[in-house]
Amino acid sequence: MQTLREAIEKAREKGVALGHFNVSDSNQFNAIIAAAVAANMPVVVGASEGERKFFGVRALAAVVASARASGVQVYLNADHTYSVELVKEAIDAGFDSVIFDGSHLPLEENIAQTREAVAYARGCGREVLVEGEIGRIGTSSKLLDKAPDDIDKELTSPDEAARFVRESGVDLLAPAVGTMHGRLKSGEMPRIDTKRIEEIREAAGVPLVLHGGSGSSDEDFVAAVRAGIALVHINTDIRVAYRKGIEAGLAKDADEITPYRFLAPGVEGVRQVTEQYIRLFARS
């Protein structure tokens, strides 16, 4: 199977992007794998610190290895990791990529800690991609009443991106380009700054990752990919689909206690949402 770096490079050559979808349990994982197989596309499965703690770091690595053994082109990413210690834990467990998120730190400290994560990845004996993040995207994959007040005030500049990549050595960069983690209850989401994406891509020289995508329009997603986004993260929409499906399953029969019966609609909801996004990101 090709490496994650090769999969991303191949996608960029075609002018498309890969989808990255977060999981908290095996039901969501199975739904995402089913969607990737149906769409015949590689997929990245991600887990934040909280999701990894719930699922189990090595347990998640094991289910990914099992899916690969059956022929699925799936990669595993340690999403938003705020300490180098937990970056190392994910690398040691067999993850294909890790995100050290130091976006809340002063730039110099973000660079220094990200560089430490990169050094550990380079010395682990296999290829592990390291992603860094700069700018303000937010921190929570939840339904929100309003956007954070400063979400549009700390966007990433091309010069800042170039410096960060040059001094940290990251393989991937998540810049702030107008999106936000979570989704507004109103349904209205910030527009993606595709011009900024183009400028950052030229300045940074590494593949760019779009975080906080849930709720953005199809048109914005397609434009962002064409502007230079190589990987798109989706989490909130996965969580919403899972919960709504489970609620529907329970509402259908209030006395049902068989888990696979009331969980099944949630799994199907995740599968449908994931497949729609995978096919959207693969538009050339």
C-alpha positions as CSV (number, residue, x, y, z in Angstrom):
1,M,0.0,0.0,0.0
2,Q,1.3,3.5,-0.8
3,T,2.3,5.7,2.1
4,L,0.2,8.6,3.3
5,R,2.7,11.0,1.8
6,E,2.3,9.3,-1.5
7,A,-1.5,9.2,-1.3
8,I,-1.6,13.0,-0.6
9,E,0.9,13.7,-3.4
10,K,-1.2,11.6,-5.8
11,A,-4.4,13.4,-4.8
12,R,-2.7,16.8,-5.4
13,E,-1.5,15.7,-8.8
14,K,-5.1,15.0,-9.7
15,G,-6.3,18.3,-8.2
16,V,-8.4,16.6,-5.5
17,A,-8.2,16.2,-1.7
18,L,-8.4,13.3,0.8
19,G,-11.0,13.3,3.5
20,H,-10.1,13.0,7.2
21,F,-12.9,11.8,9.5
22,N,-12.8,11.5,13.3
23,V,-13.9,8.5,15.2
24,S,-14.8,7.8,18.9
25,D,-15.7,4.1,18.6
26,S,-15.7,1.1,16.2
27,N,-19.1,1.8,14.9
28,Q,-18.0,5.2,13.4
29,F,-14.8,3.6,12.2
30,N,-16.7,0.8,10.3
31,A,-19.0,3.4,8.8
32,I,-16.1,5.4,7.5
33,I,-14.4,2.4,6.1
34,A,-17.6,1.3,4.3
35,A,-17.9,4.8,2.8
36,A,-14.2,4.8,1.6
37,V,-14.7,1.4,0.0
38,A,-17.9,2.5,-1.8
39,A,-16.2,5.7,-3.1
40,N,-13.0,3.8,-4.0
41,M,-10.8,6.4,-2.3
42,P,-8.1,6.4,0.3
43,V,-9.3,7.8,3.7
44,V,-7.7,9.2,6.8
45,V,-9.2,8.3,10.2
46,G,-8.4,10.7,13.0
47,A,-8.8,10.7,16.7
48,S,-8.3,13.7,19.1
49,E,-6.8,13.3,22.5
50,G,-10.2,12.6,24.0
51,E,-11.3,10.3,21.3
52,R,-8.0,8.3,21.6
53,K,-8.5,8.0,25.3
54,F,-12.0,6.7,24.9
55,F,-11.2,4.3,22.0
56,G,-7.7,3.3,23.2
57,V,-4.6,4.4,21.3
58,R,-3.4,0.9,20.5
59,A,-6.9,-0.5,20.0
60,L,-7.5,2.1,17.3
61,A,-4.2,1.3,15.7
62,A,-5.1,-2.4,15.7
63,V,-8.5,-1.9,14.0
64,V,-6.8,0.2,11.3
65,A,-4.2,-2.5,10.8
66,S,-7.0,-5.0,10.4
67,A,-8.7,-2.9,7.8
68,R,-5.5,-2.6,5.9
69,A,-5.0,-6.3,5.9
70,S,-8.4,-6.7,4.2
71,G,-7.2,-4.3,1.4
72,V,-8.6,-0.9,2.5
73,Q,-6.4,2.1,1.9
74,V,-6.8,3.7,5.3
75,Y,-4.4,5.9,7.3
76,L,-4.4,6.8,11.0
77,N,-3.9,10.3,12.3
78,A,-3.5,11.6,15.9
79,D,-5.6,14.7,15.6
80,H,-5.1,17.9,17.7
81,T,-2.4,16.8,20.2
82,Y,-1.3,19.5,22.6
83,S,1.8,17.9,24.2
84,V,4.9,16.3,22.7
85,E,4.5,13.4,25.1
86,L,1.2,12.4,23.6
87,V,2.6,12.9,20.1
88,K,5.2,10.3,21.0
89,E,2.6,8.0,22.4
90,A,0.7,8.0,19.1
91,I,3.9,7.5,17.1
92,D,4.9,4.6,19.2
93,A,1.5,3.0,18.8
94,G,1.9,3.0,15.0
95,F,0.0,6.1,13.8
96,D,0.8,7.3,10.3
97,S,0.6,11.0,11.1
98,V,0.3,13.3,14.1
99,I,-0.7,16.9,14.7
100,F,1.1,18.9,17.3
101,D,-1.3,21.8,17.8
102,G,0.6,24.6,19.4
103,S,-1.6,27.3,17.8
104,H,-2.5,28.6,21.2
105,L,1.2,29.3,22.0
106,P,3.4,32.2,20.9
107,L,4.8,31.5,17.5
108,E,8.3,30.9,18.7
109,E,7.2,28.3,21.3
110,N,4.9,26.7,18.8
111,I,7.8,26.3,16.4
112,A,10.1,24.9,19.1
113,Q,7.7,22.3,20.3
114,T,6.6,21.3,16.8
115,R,10.3,20.9,15.9
116,E,10.7,18.5,18.9
117,A,7.7,16.5,17.6
118,V,9.2,16.4,14.1
119,A,12.6,15.2,15.5
120,Y,10.9,12.3,17.3
121,A,8.9,11.3,14.2
122,R,12.1,11.3,12.1
123,G,13.9,9.1,14.5
124,C,11.1,6.5,15.0
125,G,12.3,4.2,12.2
126,R,9.4,4.6,9.8
127,E,7.7,7.4,8.0
128,V,5.4,9.4,10.2
129,L,4.1,12.8,8.9
130,V,3.9,15.7,11.3
131,E,1.4,18.5,10.9
132,G,1.5,21.8,12.6
133,E,-1.1,24.5,13.1
134,I,-0.9,28.3,13.2
135,G,-3.7,30.9,13.5
136,R,-7.1,30.8,15.1
137,I,-9.5,27.9,14.1
138,G,-11.0,27.2,17.5
139,T,-10.9,24.0,19.6
140,S,-14.3,22.4,19.9
141,S,-16.2,20.1,17.5
142,K,-19.6,21.1,18.9
143,L,-22.8,22.9,17.9
144,L,-22.3,26.5,18.8
145,D,-24.6,29.5,19.3
146,K,-22.1,31.9,17.8
147,A,-18.6,31.9,16.3
148,P,-15.7,32.8,18.6
149,D,-15.2,36.6,18.7
150,D,-11.7,36.5,17.3
151,I,-12.1,33.7,14.7
152,D,-11.5,36.2,11.8
153,K,-8.8,38.2,13.5
154,E,-6.0,35.6,13.7
155,L,-5.8,34.3,10.1
156,T,-2.5,32.9,9.0
157,S,-0.3,35.1,6.8
158,P,1.8,33.6,4.0
159,D,5.0,35.0,5.6
160,E,4.1,33.4,8.9
161,A,3.3,30.1,7.2
162,A,6.7,30.1,5.4
163,R,8.6,30.8,8.5
164,F,6.8,28.2,10.5
165,V,7.4,25.4,7.9
166,R,11.0,26.4,7.4
167,E,11.9,26.5,11.1
168,S,9.7,23.6,12.4
169,G,10.3,21.1,9.5
170,V,6.6,20.0,9.4
171,D,5.3,17.9,6.5
172,L,1.8,19.4,6.6
173,L,0.4,22.7,7.6
174,A,-3.1,23.6,9.0
175,P,-3.5,27.4,8.5
176,A,-6.4,29.5,9.7
177,V,-8.2,30.5,6.5
178,G,-11.7,31.5,7.8
179,T,-13.1,28.1,9.0
180,M,-13.8,27.2,12.6
181,H,-14.1,24.0,14.6
182,G,-17.6,23.1,15.4
183,R,-20.8,24.2,13.6
184,L,-23.1,27.1,14.2
185,K,-26.7,26.1,15.1
186,S,-27.9,28.7,12.7
187,G,-26.4,26.8,9.8
188,E,-24.5,29.9,8.6
189,M,-20.8,29.3,8.5
190,P,-17.8,31.5,7.8
191,R,-16.6,31.6,4.2
192,I,-13.3,30.0,3.3
193,D,-10.6,32.4,2.2
194,T,-9.5,30.7,-1.0
195,K,-7.2,33.5,-2.0
196,R,-5.3,33.2,1.3
197,I,-5.0,29.4,0.7
198,E,-3.4,30.0,-2.7
199,E,-0.9,32.5,-1.2
200,I,-0.1,30.2,1.8
201,R,0.4,27.2,-0.5
202,E,2.9,29.1,-2.6
203,A,4.8,30.4,0.5
204,A,4.8,27.3,2.6
205,G,5.7,24.7,0.0
206,V,4.0,21.8,1.9
207,P,0.5,20.3,1.5
208,L,-2.2,22.3,3.3
209,V,-4.9,20.8,5.6
210,L,-8.3,22.4,6.1
211,H,-9.7,22.1,9.6
212,G,-13.2,23.2,10.8
213,G,-14.9,22.2,7.6
214,S,-18.2,20.9,8.9
215,G,-21.1,23.0,7.5
216,S,-19.2,24.8,4.8
217,S,-20.8,24.9,1.4
218,D,-19.9,22.4,-1.4
219,E,-18.8,25.4,-3.5
220,D,-16.4,26.6,-0.8
221,F,-15.0,23.1,-0.4
222,V,-14.4,22.6,-4.1
223,A,-12.8,26.1,-4.4
224,A,-10.6,25.4,-1.4
225,V,-9.3,22.1,-2.8
226,R,-8.6,23.8,-6.2
227,A,-6.8,26.6,-4.3
228,G,-4.4,24.0,-2.7
229,I,-6.0,22.1,0.1
230,A,-4.8,18.5,0.2
231,L,-6.6,17.1,3.2
232,V,-10.0,18.1,4.7
233,H,-11.0,17.4,8.3
234,I,-14.6,16.6,9.2
235,N,-15.7,15.8,12.7
236,T,-18.8,17.8,13.9
237,D,-20.9,16.5,11.0
238,I,-19.9,13.0,11.9
239,R,-21.0,13.4,15.5
240,V,-24.3,15.0,14.5
241,A,-25.1,12.2,12.0
242,Y,-24.3,9.6,14.6
243,R,-26.4,11.1,17.3
244,K,-29.4,11.8,15.1
245,G,-29.4,8.3,13.8
246,I,-29.2,6.8,17.3
247,E,-32.0,9.1,18.4
248,A,-34.1,7.9,15.5
249,G,-33.4,4.3,16.3
250,L,-34.5,4.8,19.9
251,A,-37.6,6.8,18.9
252,K,-38.7,4.0,16.6
253,D,-39.0,1.6,19.5
254,A,-38.7,3.1,23.0
255,D,-38.5,-0.4,24.5
256,E,-35.7,-1.6,22.3
257,I,-32.6,-2.6,24.3
258,T,-30.6,-4.5,21.6
259,P,-27.7,-2.1,20.8
260,Y,-27.1,-3.1,17.2
261,R,-30.7,-2.3,16.4
262,F,-30.8,1.3,17.7
263,L,-27.2,2.0,16.8
264,A,-27.6,0.9,13.2
265,P,-29.3,4.1,12.0
266,G,-26.4,6.1,13.5
267,V,-23.8,4.0,11.7
268,E,-25.7,4.4,8.5
269,G,-25.9,8.2,9.0
270,V,-22.1,8.4,9.5
271,R,-21.6,6.2,6.4
272,Q,-23.8,8.5,4.2
273,V,-22.2,11.7,5.4
274,T,-18.7,10.4,5.0
275,E,-19.3,9.1,1.5
276,Q,-20.8,12.4,0.4
277,Y,-17.8,14.3,1.6
278,I,-15.3,11.8,0.1
279,R,-16.9,12.2,-3.3
280,L,-17.1,16.0,-2.9
281,F,-13.4,16.3,-2.1
282,A,-12.5,14.0,-5.0
283,R,-14.1,16.4,-7.6
284,S,-11.4,17.6,-9.9
